[in-house]
Amino acid sequence: MAQPVVLRGQTADWPLVAAARSSVDAFADALRALASDAAGEAWFGDPAIKGRFGFTDDLTGHNFDRRLARVDQLLDLILRQQGDADPWSIYAGALPVAKHLPDFRASHPMPLIDADRHMLVSLWLGNRTKTAAHWDLPQNLACVVAGRRRFTLFPTDQVANLHVGPIDFTLAGQPSSLADIEAPDFDRFPRLAEAFDHALVAELDPGDVLYIPSLWWHAVTGLEPVGAMINYWWRDGPARMMTPMLSLKHALMTMRGLPPHEKAAWRVMFDHYLFGDDPAAHLPPEARGILGELSPEGLARLMAELAAALRR
């Protein structure tokens, strides 16, 4: 299994990092100079949430509001609250740099990833905020450019110990832990103690980079009144690949109610066809069907078959 890796000072020569190491105002000026007039989604939470974005107590809503704002507007709001003991929590995540910082990639090279690889490069901007432990489907390079950030990471196999919330009603697309990783309540979430036995913690300064493998759980805490990060997301595998989360949701629909012995049998089937060695090695290529390399026409037929079944 791939492991997280901290790369100290990997982006120390980035202009935004140099500005942030000089002063908050220098960083703000440098970011404004790169920012476009495009508005993006930002989260705003009452001072009472203390920076921890999450669900309402009954899990039917969120404890924050979503609003559209430009990068310069967000900076103004964040800077204005620097000295406040109880500031409003402000968090803008996954703002595409192609839209919001169009000249960023030309002036801030990332040599660790081939420039022609398909990837999503995003800006994260906020104050002292807490992001609930969650996983991302792509691999991730998280590059801190301003403020310090603490990452608490858990291997994928700790999913049962993280007391995860709903998977069909989430904070930002991926399921997340209901527990406050910075102030864990082990009475309410008793299995969390086991998860912490496997946790990795990394504190990053501006210029530091963290590699997070696909599906590793991670909670992120902004440790200073002004913080920013750039991240790179990419996936290995065929371009046609959609999120396996769709397969999980479909399996919940088709398999959850099966008796235990049938579930056990289907686990064997899944291990054989998905997670084991080539299940079609004994078949000639022309007879492998969807067990072989899918042509565009084969993929279209498979998608049509699944769509027809779901419409019934």
Secondary structure, 3 states (H helix, E strand, C coil): CCCCEEECCCCCCCHHHHHHHHCHHHHHHHHHHHCCCCEEEEEEECHHHCCECCECCCCCCECCEEEEEEHHHHHHHHHHCCCCCCCCEEEEEEEEHHHHCCCHHHHCCCCCCCCCCCCEEEEEEECCCEEEEECCCCEEEEEEEECCEEEEEECHHHHHHCCECCCCCCCCCCCEECCCCCCCCCCCCCCHHHHHCCCEEEEECCCCEEEECCCCEEEEEECCCCEEEEEEEECCCCCCCCCCHHHHHHHHHHHCCCCHHHHHHHHHHHHHHHHCCCCCCCCCHHHCHHHCCCCHHHHHHHHHHHHHHHHC
